[in-house]
Amino acid sequence: MTHTIIEILLGAVIVVGGTLAWWRGRASKRVKARLVREKQSAEAEIVRLKEETSQVEAHAEALAAAREDELAQSRQASESSYREALKTMSAGLQSATVKQIEHLERIEAQFGSDSEVWRHLRALMHREGQALRRQYSLSLFFGGTLGRRNEPAKVYDVVRSGVSMIVNYDRVQITNELPFLVKPGPFVPALSHVVAELLDNATTLSPPDTHVFVNFMKVTTGLTIVIDDAGVGMTEEERGRAARILKGEIPPHIEELAAAKLGFFAVGRLCERFNFIVDVTQTSPYGGVRAIVFVPDAMLQQGEVQPPAQPVPAPAPVASAQRTPSVLVGETRNGLPRRGGGSAAAPAASVPTQNPQRRPRLSALVEGTETGRASEGGEVL
């Protein structure tokens, strides 16, 4: 009897255990299924949230892009109006400067026989020439032009014209000359301005007791003008930026005016228009910068080199009470002034008188520029 009861109890335990195991397995499956459903729901929610986030981000990017476009258009419109206003102001300044030069020439024609008056007039005209060069650069910065010349000009004279429009013209030495002319058209004023800007940089950024040397060299497809200075040179970053400006890869912005960085931008504009190539990445033999201007054959023609003009003094600084001025005694072969040790009381006879038959290069350049613009129906800047 006892044995039978034990067997019954064991059977009951087995049945209850099996039932519990079955219910546990069933519950586990339900839990797993619920967890799977919750996971799938969570993943779907994540996907939905990601899509919404992407849509929000896309909308935000579209709004930002639209805002940037609006700002760019507003900036461009504002800069365009500033450019036009400054271009108009530059044209007015150029016109006033040209009239001032013409007025000084009339005074020179009337009173130039007095050597002292003549020296002062030439100094004033030289300063006006520097102002005119800067105004031309400003005009080029804003898309202006330099006009044209109806007659060819010797490359040597074009470079001398550029030399005459910088402050430290007496430090420039032209070492040779080649029998080539620059063809009629816009090339003469353009090349003269390119040379003037490069020479201005070379003389400004090199010690005042050093010279800047200009050399001509004929190459296969044109002619090069090599300018060597003895300055401190440029860093690799400065060389790279200058090269990009000269190639037109960096567009001019109004902000550049605050730093007076007009020169390279003006040269870059002229290079783009007339296919000049200007390189400033090399080092000169004197430790400074070597600037090379390549002038293609399309702008050149053969021409005989005339003998240098008779010595005529170039602009001289006005004497001051604190400094004993040097006296101009003539020109070098390169057309640059040669000074001798003088004093404030030096006799007037020691200074050559004006040659009435020689027309100032500066006024000839101005007249050619204005004539060219008038013939094109353009604005006389």
C-alpha positions as CSV (number, residue, x, y, z in Angstrom):
1,M,0.0,0.0,0.0
2,T,2.8,2.4,0.9
3,H,4.6,1.5,-2.2
4,T,1.6,2.3,-4.3
5,I,1.1,5.7,-2.7
6,I,4.8,6.6,-3.3
7,E,4.4,5.7,-7.0
8,I,1.3,7.8,-7.2
9,L,3.0,10.7,-5.6
10,L,6.1,10.4,-7.9
11,G,3.8,10.2,-10.9
12,A,2.0,13.3,-9.7
13,V,5.3,15.1,-9.2
14,I,6.4,14.1,-12.7
15,V,3.2,15.3,-14.2
16,V,3.3,18.6,-12.3
17,G,7.0,19.1,-13.2
18,G,6.3,18.4,-16.8
19,T,3.3,20.8,-16.7
20,L,5.4,23.5,-15.1
21,A,8.2,23.0,-17.7
22,W,5.7,23.2,-20.5
23,W,4.2,26.4,-19.0
24,R,7.6,27.8,-18.5
25,G,8.7,27.1,-22.0
26,R,5.4,28.6,-23.3
27,A,5.9,31.7,-21.2
28,S,9.5,32.0,-22.4
29,K,8.4,31.8,-26.0
30,R,5.8,34.5,-25.3
31,V,8.4,36.7,-23.7
32,K,10.8,36.1,-26.6
33,A,8.1,36.9,-29.1
34,R,7.2,40.1,-27.2
35,L,10.8,41.1,-27.0
36,V,11.2,40.5,-30.7
37,R,8.1,42.5,-31.4
38,E,9.4,45.3,-29.1
39,K,12.8,45.2,-30.8
40,Q,11.2,45.4,-34.3
41,S,9.1,48.2,-33.1
42,A,12.1,50.0,-31.6
43,E,14.1,49.5,-34.8
44,A,11.2,50.8,-36.9
45,E,11.0,53.8,-34.6
46,I,14.7,54.4,-35.0
47,V,14.4,54.2,-38.7
48,R,11.5,56.7,-38.6
49,L,13.4,59.0,-36.3
50,K,16.5,58.8,-38.6
51,E,14.3,59.7,-41.6
52,E,12.8,62.6,-39.7
53,T,16.2,63.7,-38.6
54,S,17.5,63.5,-42.2
55,Q,14.5,65.5,-43.4
56,V,15.1,68.1,-40.7
57,E,18.8,68.3,-41.5
58,A,18.1,68.6,-45.3
59,H,15.6,71.3,-44.5
60,A,18.1,73.1,-42.3
61,E,20.8,72.8,-45.0
62,A,18.4,74.1,-47.6
63,L,17.6,77.1,-45.4
64,A,21.3,77.7,-44.7
65,A,22.1,77.4,-48.4
66,A,19.3,79.8,-49.2
67,R,20.5,82.2,-46.6
68,E,24.0,82.0,-47.9
69,D,22.8,82.6,-51.4
70,E,20.8,85.6,-50.2
71,L,23.9,86.9,-48.3
72,A,26.1,86.3,-51.3
73,Q,23.7,88.1,-53.6
74,S,23.4,90.9,-51.2
75,R,27.2,91.1,-50.8
76,Q,27.7,90.9,-54.5
77,A,25.2,93.7,-55.1
78,S,26.7,95.8,-52.4
79,E,30.2,95.2,-53.7
80,S,29.1,95.9,-57.2
81,S,27.7,99.2,-56.2
82,Y,30.8,100.0,-54.2
83,R,32.9,99.1,-57.2
84,E,31.0,101.3,-59.5
85,A,31.1,104.2,-57.0
86,L,34.9,103.8,-56.5
87,K,35.4,103.4,-60.2
88,T,33.6,106.6,-60.9
89,M,35.6,108.3,-58.1
90,S,38.8,106.9,-59.6
91,A,37.9,108.2,-63.0
92,G,37.3,111.7,-61.5
93,L,40.7,111.6,-59.7
94,Q,42.4,110.5,-62.9
95,S,40.8,113.3,-64.9
96,A,41.9,115.8,-62.2
97,T,45.4,114.4,-62.2
98,V,45.7,114.6,-66.0
99,K,44.5,118.2,-66.0
100,Q,47.0,119.0,-63.2
101,I,49.9,117.5,-65.3
102,E,48.7,119.5,-68.4
103,H,48.6,122.6,-66.2
104,L,52.1,122.0,-65.0
105,E,53.3,121.5,-68.6
106,R,51.8,124.9,-69.5
107,I,53.6,126.5,-66.6
108,E,56.8,124.7,-67.7
109,A,56.4,126.0,-71.2
110,Q,56.0,129.6,-69.9
111,F,58.6,129.6,-67.0
112,G,60.7,126.5,-67.7
113,S,63.7,128.7,-68.8
114,D,64.3,129.3,-65.1
115,S,66.3,126.2,-64.0
116,E,65.1,126.4,-60.4
117,V,61.4,126.7,-61.4
118,W,62.0,123.9,-63.9
119,R,63.4,121.5,-61.2
120,H,60.4,122.2,-59.0
121,L,58.0,121.6,-61.9
122,R,59.6,118.3,-62.8
123,A,59.4,117.1,-59.2
124,L,55.7,118.0,-59.1
125,M,55.1,116.2,-62.4
126,H,56.9,113.2,-61.1
127,R,54.7,113.0,-58.0
128,E,51.6,113.5,-60.2
129,G,52.8,110.6,-62.3
130,Q,53.0,108.4,-59.2
131,A,49.5,109.4,-58.3
132,L,48.3,108.6,-61.8
133,R,49.9,105.1,-61.7
134,R,48.1,104.3,-58.4
135,Q,44.8,105.6,-59.9
136,Y,45.3,103.4,-63.0
137,S,45.8,100.4,-60.6
138,L,42.6,101.3,-58.8
139,S,40.8,101.5,-62.1
140,L,42.1,98.1,-63.2
141,F,41.2,96.7,-59.8
142,F,37.6,97.5,-60.6
143,G,37.7,96.4,-64.2
144,G,38.8,99.6,-65.9
145,T,41.1,99.9,-68.9
146,L,44.2,101.8,-69.8
147,G,43.4,102.8,-73.4
148,R,45.7,102.2,-76.4
149,R,48.6,103.8,-78.4
150,N,48.4,104.3,-82.1
151,E,52.1,104.0,-82.8
152,P,54.7,101.3,-81.9
153,A,57.1,102.0,-79.1
154,K,60.5,100.6,-78.3
155,V,60.4,98.1,-75.5
156,Y,63.3,100.0,-73.9
157,D,61.2,103.2,-73.9
158,V,58.2,101.4,-72.6
159,V,60.2,100.2,-69.6
160,R,61.7,103.7,-69.1
161,S,58.1,105.0,-69.0
162,G,57.4,102.6,-66.2
163,V,60.5,103.6,-64.4
164,S,59.5,107.3,-64.5
165,M,56.2,106.5,-62.6
166,I,57.7,105.1,-59.4
167,V,59.1,106.9,-56.4
168,N,62.6,105.5,-56.3
169,Y,63.3,105.7,-60.1
170,D,66.9,106.7,-59.5
171,R,67.7,103.2,-58.1
172,V,66.7,101.4,-61.3
173,Q,69.4,100.4,-63.7
174,I,68.6,99.0,-67.2
175,T,71.5,96.9,-68.2
176,N,70.9,96.2,-71.9
177,E,68.6,96.9,-74.9
178,L,67.1,94.8,-77.7
179,P,65.9,95.9,-81.1
180,F,62.2,95.2,-80.6
181,L,59.1,97.4,-80.7
182,V,55.8,96.9,-78.9
183,K,53.0,96.9,-81.5
184,P,50.4,99.7,-81.6
185,G,47.3,99.1,-79.6
186,P,46.6,98.6,-75.9
187,F,49.9,96.8,-75.3
188,V,52.2,99.8,-74.7
189,P,50.3,101.3,-71.7
190,A,49.6,97.8,-70.4
191,L,53.3,96.7,-70.4
192,S,54.4,100.0,-69.0
193,H,52.0,99.7,-66.1
194,V,53.1,96.0,-65.4
195,V,56.7,97.1,-65.3
196,A,56.0,100.1,-63.1
197,E,54.1,98.0,-60.5
198,L,56.8,95.4,-60.4
199,L,59.5,98.0,-60.1
200,D,57.6,99.8,-57.4
201,N,57.5,96.6,-55.4
202,A,61.1,95.9,-56.0
203,T,62.3,99.3,-54.9
204,T,59.9,99.6,-52.0
205,L,60.8,96.2,-50.5
206,S,64.6,96.4,-50.9
207,P,67.1,98.4,-48.9
208,P,67.3,102.1,-50.1
209,D,71.1,101.9,-50.8
210,T,70.7,99.0,-53.3
211,H,69.9,99.0,-57.0
212,V,67.2,97.2,-59.0
213,F,68.4,95.8,-62.2
214,V,66.4,95.4,-65.4
215,N,67.6,93.1,-68.2
216,F,66.0,92.1,-71.6
217,M,66.3,88.6,-73.0
218,K,65.0,87.2,-76.3
219,V,63.4,83.8,-76.0
220,T,61.9,81.4,-78.5
221,T,58.4,82.7,-78.5
222,G,58.8,86.3,-77.3
223,L,60.9,88.5,-75.0
224,T,61.4,88.5,-71.3
225,I,62.0,91.5,-69.0
226,V,63.9,90.4,-65.9
227,I,63.8,92.5,-62.7
228,D,66.2,91.7,-59.9
229,D,66.2,93.3,-56.5
230,A,68.2,92.8,-53.3
231,G,65.4,92.8,-50.8
232,V,64.5,90.2,-48.2
233,G,62.5,88.1,-50.6
234,M,59.2,86.4,-49.9
235,T,58.1,83.4,-47.9
236,E,56.8,80.3,-49.7
237,E,53.3,81.2,-48.6
238,E,53.7,84.8,-50.0
239,R,55.2,83.5,-53.3
240,G,52.2,81.1,-53.7
241,R,49.7,83.7,-53.0
242,A,51.4,86.2,-55.3
243,A,51.5,83.6,-58.1
244,R,47.8,82.8,-57.7
245,I,46.9,86.5,-57.8
246,L,49.0,87.0,-61.0
247,K,47.2,84.1,-62.6
248,G,43.8,85.5,-61.7
249,E,43.0,82.6,-59.3
250,I,42.3,84.9,-56.4
251,P,39.6,87.4,-57.4
252,P,40.0,91.0,-56.1
253,H,37.8,92.0,-53.2
254,I,37.0,95.3,-51.7
255,E,38.8,94.2,-48.5
256,E,42.1,94.2,-50.3
257,L,41.9,98.0,-50.6
258,A,42.4,98.4,-46.9
259,A,45.8,96.8,-47.2
260,A,46.7,98.7,-50.4
261,K,47.3,95.4,-52.3
262,L,46.4,96.8,-55.7
263,G,49.7,96.3,-57.6
264,F,49.6,92.5,-58.1
265,F,45.8,92.5,-58.7
266,A,46.3,95.2,-61.4
267,V,49.1,93.2,-63.0
268,G,47.0,90.1,-62.8
269,R,44.2,91.8,-64.7
270,L,46.6,92.9,-67.4
271,C,48.1,89.5,-67.7
272,E,44.7,88.0,-68.1
273,R,43.7,90.4,-70.9
274,F,46.9,90.5,-72.9
275,N,48.5,87.1,-72.3
276,F,51.5,88.5,-70.4
277,I,53.1,86.0,-68.1
278,V,54.6,87.3,-64.8
279,D,56.5,85.1,-62.5
280,V,57.7,86.2,-59.0
281,T,58.6,82.8,-57.5
282,Q,62.3,82.9,-58.2
283,T,65.1,84.3,-56.1
284,S,67.4,87.0,-57.6
285,P,71.2,86.7,-57.6
286,Y,71.2,89.4,-55.0
287,G,69.0,87.6,-52.5
288,G,65.7,89.3,-53.2
289,V,62.9,88.5,-55.7
290,R,63.4,88.0,-59.4
291,A,60.3,89.1,-61.4
292,I,60.1,87.9,-65.0
293,V,57.7,89.4,-67.5
294,F,57.1,87.4,-70.6
295,V,55.9,89.4,-73.6
296,P,54.7,87.1,-76.5
297,D,55.8,87.6,-80.1
298,A,52.2,88.6,-81.0
299,M,52.9,91.9,-79.3
300,L,56.3,92.6,-80.8
301,Q,57.8,93.7,-84.0
302,Q,61.4,94.2,-85.1
303,G,62.7,97.7,-84.9
304,E,66.0,99.6,-85.0
305,V,67.4,100.8,-81.7
306,Q,68.0,104.5,-81.8
307,P,70.9,106.1,-79.9
308,P,70.0,107.3,-76.4
309,A,68.5,110.8,-76.2
310,Q,70.7,113.7,-75.1
311,P,71.0,114.0,-71.4
312,V,68.1,115.8,-69.8
313,P,67.6,116.0,-66.1
314,A,64.7,114.0,-64.5
315,P,62.6,115.1,-61.6
316,A,64.5,116.2,-58.6
317,P,63.3,116.6,-55.0
318,V,62.6,120.1,-53.7
319,A,65.3,121.4,-51.4
320,S,64.5,121.5,-47.7
321,A,66.0,123.7,-45.0
322,Q,67.4,120.8,-43.0
323,R,69.0,118.9,-45.9
324,T,71.5,120.0,-48.4
325,P,70.2,118.7,-51.8
326,S,72.2,117.0,-54.5
327,V,72.2,118.7,-57.9
328,L,71.1,117.0,-61.0
329,V,74.0,116.9,-63.5
330,G,72.3,114.9,-66.3
331,E,71.0,111.5,-67.2
332,T,72.7,108.1,-67.4
333,R,72.5,106.0,-70.6
334,N,69.3,104.4,-69.2
335,G,67.6,107.8,-68.9
336,L,67.8,107.9,-65.1
337,P,69.0,111.0,-63.2
338,R,72.7,111.4,-62.3
339,R,73.3,113.5,-59.2
340,G,76.4,115.3,-58.1
341,G,77.2,116.7,-54.7
342,G,75.7,120.1,-54.5
343,S,74.4,122.6,-52.0
344,A,71.5,125.0,-51.6
345,A,73.7,127.8,-52.9
346,A,74.9,126.0,-56.0
347,P,74.8,128.3,-59.1
348,A,72.0,127.8,-61.5
349,A,74.5,127.3,-64.3
350,S,75.4,123.9,-62.9
351,V,72.0,122.5,-63.8
352,P,71.2,121.9,-67.5
353,T,68.3,124.0,-68.9
354,Q,65.2,122.5,-70.3
355,N,65.3,121.1,-73.8
356,P,62.2,122.6,-75.4
357,Q,62.1,120.0,-78.2
358,R,61.9,117.0,-75.8
359,R,58.3,116.1,-74.9
360,P,57.9,114.5,-71.4
361,R,57.3,110.8,-71.6
362,L,54.7,111.0,-68.9
363,S,52.5,113.5,-70.8
364,A,53.0,111.5,-74.0
365,L,51.7,108.4,-72.2
366,V,48.7,110.3,-70.8
367,E,47.9,111.7,-74.2
368,G,48.1,108.3,-75.9
369,T,45.9,106.8,-73.2
370,E,43.2,109.4,-73.6
371,T,43.4,109.3,-77.4
372,G,43.0,105.6,-77.4
373,R,40.0,105.7,-75.1
374,A,38.4,108.4,-77.2
375,S,38.9,106.4,-80.4
376,E,37.2,103.4,-78.8
377,G,34.3,105.5,-77.6
378,G,35.2,104.5,-74.1
379,E,35.4,106.5,-70.9
380,V,38.4,108.7,-70.4
381,L,39.6,107.7,-67.0
